[in-house]
Amino acid sequence: MKEFARQFTVGADHPSLAGHFPGKPIVPGVLLLDLILTEIQASVPQATRLNAIPNAKFQRPVKPNETVDVSIRIGAGEQPQMLRVRFQASVAGRPAAEGVFLLTIDAPDCQRMLS
């Protein structure tokens, strides 16, 4: 199993915030998932494809310019070319989101990545 942490911030000028919600913007959940997935994919040595998001839970709104801390655990999936990635995101120590991504890796031996 491989574990690591990442951080990101969504600036107040991000285009998705204009309509979500006017006057009191919050970061859309789909954008949080996309940014977390981007951090994961940038941290693995091979190309990956998202297969599924079997579980995602949003526990608090994330506001523009808040720093999101993400802890990530990559483990073996149910099939040899698949990885199960668990994530937990928080803002200022308070849980914001958690879930699981199922990724497929285009590599002969993806299990090597876990050591």
Buried (B, 14 or more C-beta within 10 A) or exposed (E): EBEEEBEBBBEEEBEEBEEBEEEEBBBBBEBBBEBBBEBBBEEBEBEBEBBEEEEBEBEEBBBBEBEBBBBBBBEBBEEEBBBBBBBBBBBEEEEBBBBBBBBBBEBEEBEEBEE
